[in-house]
Amino acid sequence: MNRINVIKVGGGIVEDPVSLAQLLTDFAALPGLKVLVHGGGRSATKIAAQLGIESRMVNGRRITDEPMLDVATMVYGGLVNKRVVAGLQGRGIRALGLTGADMDVIRSHKRPVGEVDYGWVGDIERVDGAALAALISDGVVPVMAPLTHDGQGHMLNTNADSIASEVACALAAHFEVRLTFCFEKRGVLRDADDEESVIPQIDEPTFRSLTAEGVIAGGMIPKLDNAFAAIHRGVSEVIITRADHIDGNGGTRIC
């Protein structure tokens, strides 16, 4: 079975020209099959402000009303996505920008209203792994924006980590998948203040032990929960690392 890399990078990487250029060069140099999933929240906030649209956040999550959905669709599916696609074309990569609405590749439902009404935010129902696999097998490199749709004509703002995880799981039926989440640290750290204290490999017993000790805490817990969920659904390997280590050398391997 062919191996494929699914790489997720945050908006902070793709929105800065210097870090974006390095990312595109490193991604283009990755051998074999690959998919890139990107964020773009800072650009959405900036463009919204220029248009006089207020950005509202609750616990770090964006409230997506109708005006903000328009901005998210323009920025994620247009400005950021096409900037990435054009940069990859310039590096010899046959890239194709996609939202979940394109080819009906990711279908979601609007998040139910609970304590907070997040508006037009999508929770993923399914990914068409066969359609993506067909594109990839034809030499296309998908570049996926954090947007899906509900099948009723509405776009939905959707978490990029969730898209990367669900895409990786859907592709696991067709390829041997390595999923890489890029964030600001070199990996899962034993000491949050020491970049050299990367834990090279974590299995579930180690995860439970380190969580009980308080070594793994806060936002890293759900990130690792998602990583193990992907492993249980057929993804062969998950790596948590910085964007400049997407070649798989370094970071923390979840296995």
C-alpha positions in Angstrom: 0.0 0.0 0.0 1.3 3.4 -1.0 2.3 5.8 1.8 0.8 9.3 2.1 1.6 12.3 4.3 -1.3 14.4 5.5 0.1 17.6 6.9 -1.9 20.2 8.9 -0.5 23.7 9.4 -2.0 26.6 11.3 -2.9 30.0 10.0 0.1 31.5 11.7 2.4 29.6 9.3 0.6 30.2 6.0 -0.2 33.9 6.8 3.4 35.0 7.3 5.3 35.3 4.0 8.7 34.0 5.3 7.3 31.0 7.2 4.9 30.2 4.2 7.8 30.2 1.8 9.8 27.8 3.9 6.7 25.6 4.5 6.0 25.4 0.7 9.6 24.5 0.0 9.7 21.8 2.7 6.3 20.4 1.6 7.3 20.3 -2.0 10.4 18.4 -1.1 8.4 15.7 0.7 8.7 12.5 -1.4 5.6 10.6 -2.4 1.9 11.3 -2.0 0.7 14.2 0.2 -2.1 16.4 1.3 -1.9 19.8 2.9 -4.6 21.1 5.3 -4.3 24.8 6.4 -5.9 27.3 8.8 -6.2 31.0 8.3 -7.9 32.6 11.3 -5.7 35.6 11.7 -6.3 36.7 8.1 -10.0 36.3 8.6 -9.9 38.5 11.7 -7.9 41.1 9.8 -10.1 41.2 6.7 -13.2 41.3 8.9 -11.9 44.3 10.7 -11.2 46.1 7.4 -14.8 45.4 6.4 -16.2 46.6 9.7 -17.2 43.1 10.8 -16.7 42.3 14.5 -14.8 39.0 15.3 -16.3 37.3 18.3 -14.6 34.4 20.0 -15.6 32.1 22.9 -13.0 30.0 24.5 -10.7 30.5 21.5 -13.4 29.4 19.0 -14.8 31.8 16.4 -18.5 32.7 16.4 -19.5 32.4 12.7 -22.6 34.5 11.9 -23.6 35.2 8.3 -21.2 38.2 7.8 -18.3 36.2 9.3 -19.2 33.2 7.2 -18.8 35.3 4.1 -15.4 36.5 5.3 -14.3 32.9 6.2 -15.3 31.6 2.8 -13.5 34.5 1.0 -10.4 34.3 3.1 -10.0 30.5 3.7 -11.2 29.3 0.4 -9.9 32.2 -1.6 -7.1 34.4 -0.4 -5.1 31.9 1.8 -5.9 28.8 -0.2 -5.0 30.2 -3.6 -1.8 31.8 -2.2 -0.7 28.3 -1.0 -1.8 26.6 -4.2 0.1 29.2 -6.4 3.2 28.9 -4.3 3.1 25.1 -4.7 2.6 25.4 -8.4 5.7 27.6 -8.5 7.6 24.7 -6.9 6.5 22.1 -9.4 3.6 20.7 -7.4 0.3 19.9 -9.1 -1.8 21.4 -6.3 -5.6 21.7 -6.2 -7.3 23.9 -3.7 -10.4 22.3 -2.1 -13.1 23.1 0.4 -15.4 20.4 1.6 -18.1 21.6 -0.8 -15.9 20.9 -3.9 -16.9 17.5 -5.2 -19.0 17.1 -2.0 -15.7 15.8 -0.5 -16.5 16.7 3.1 -20.1 16.9 4.4 -20.9 18.4 7.8 -23.8 19.5 9.9 -24.3 22.8 11.6 -23.2 22.5 15.2 -26.2 22.3 17.5 -26.9 25.3 19.8 -25.8 24.5 23.3 -24.6 27.0 25.9 -23.0 28.8 23.0 -24.5 29.4 19.5 -21.4 29.1 17.3 -23.4 30.0 14.2 -22.3 28.5 10.8 -19.7 26.1 12.3 -19.6 22.6 11.0 -19.1 19.2 12.7 -17.9 16.6 10.1 -20.2 13.8 9.2 -18.3 12.1 6.4 -15.3 12.5 4.1 -15.3 11.0 0.6 -12.0 9.2 0.8 -12.5 7.4 -2.5 -12.9 10.7 -4.4 -9.8 12.1 -2.7 -7.8 8.9 -3.3 -8.7 9.1 -7.0 -7.4 12.6 -7.3 -4.3 11.8 -5.4 -3.6 8.6 -7.5 -3.9 10.9 -10.6 -1.0 13.0 -9.3 -3.0 15.8 -7.7 -1.9 17.2 -4.3 -5.1 18.5 -2.5 -4.7 21.7 -0.5 -7.7 21.8 1.9 -9.2 24.9 3.4 -11.0 24.8 6.7 -14.5 25.0 5.1 -17.1 22.3 4.6 -20.8 22.3 3.6 -24.1 20.9 4.8 -25.5 19.6 1.5 -28.3 22.2 1.7 -26.4 25.0 0.1 -24.6 26.4 3.2 -20.9 26.6 3.7 -19.6 25.9 7.2 -16.6 27.1 9.0 -14.8 23.9 10.2 -11.8 23.3 12.5 -8.7 22.5 10.4 -7.4 19.9 12.9 -10.7 18.1 12.6 -10.5 18.2 8.8 -6.9 16.8 8.8 -7.9 14.0 11.2 -11.0 13.0 9.3 -9.3 13.2 5.9 -6.4 11.0 7.2 -8.9 8.4 8.6 -10.9 8.4 5.3 -7.6 7.9 3.3 -6.5 5.0 5.5 -8.7 2.7 3.5 -6.6 3.5 0.4 -3.1 4.4 1.7 -0.7 3.9 4.6 -1.3 7.3 6.3 1.1 9.4 8.3 -0.7 12.4 9.9 1.4 15.4 11.0 0.0 18.2 13.2 2.3 21.3 13.2 2.2 23.7 16.0 4.6 26.1 17.7 6.6 23.6 19.7 9.0 20.9 18.5 6.8 18.2 19.9 5.2 17.1 23.2 7.6 18.4 25.8 8.4 16.8 29.2 9.2 20.4 30.4 7.1 23.1 28.7 9.9 25.6 29.1 12.6 23.4 27.6 12.4 22.9 23.8 15.0 20.2 24.0 12.8 18.0 26.2 10.8 16.5 23.3 9.2 13.1 24.2 10.1 11.1 21.1 7.3 8.5 21.2 4.0 8.1 23.1 1.7 5.1 23.3 -1.5 5.0 25.2 -0.2 3.7 28.5 2.6 6.4 28.4 -0.1 9.0 27.6 -2.2 8.0 30.6 0.9 8.0 32.9 2.2 11.4 31.7 -1.3 12.9 32.1 -1.6 11.6 35.6 1.8 13.1 36.4 0.8 16.5 35.0 3.5 16.4 32.3 0.8 16.4 29.6 -1.9 19.0 30.4 -4.2 21.7 29.0 -4.8 21.8 25.3 -2.3 19.0 24.6 -4.7 16.4 26.1 -7.4 16.8 23.4 -4.8 17.0 20.7 -3.4 13.6 21.8 -6.9 12.2 22.3 -7.6 13.1 18.7 -4.2 11.5 17.7 -5.1 8.2 19.3 -8.6 8.2 17.9 -7.0 8.5 14.4 -4.7 5.6 15.2 -7.7 3.5 16.2 -9.4 4.3 12.9 -6.5 3.1 10.7 -4.0 5.9 10.5 -0.6 4.2 10.9 1.3 7.1 12.6 0.6 10.6 14.0 3.4 13.1 14.5 3.2 16.3 16.5 6.0 18.7 15.6 6.9 22.2 14.3 6.3 23.1 10.7 10.0 23.0 9.9 10.1 19.3 10.8 7.4 17.9 8.5 9.9 15.5 7.0 9.3 13.2 9.9 12.7 13.7 11.5 12.0 14.9 15.0 8.8 15.7 16.9 6.7 13.3 18.9 5.4 10.1 17.3 2.0 8.8 18.5 1.8 5.0 18.0 
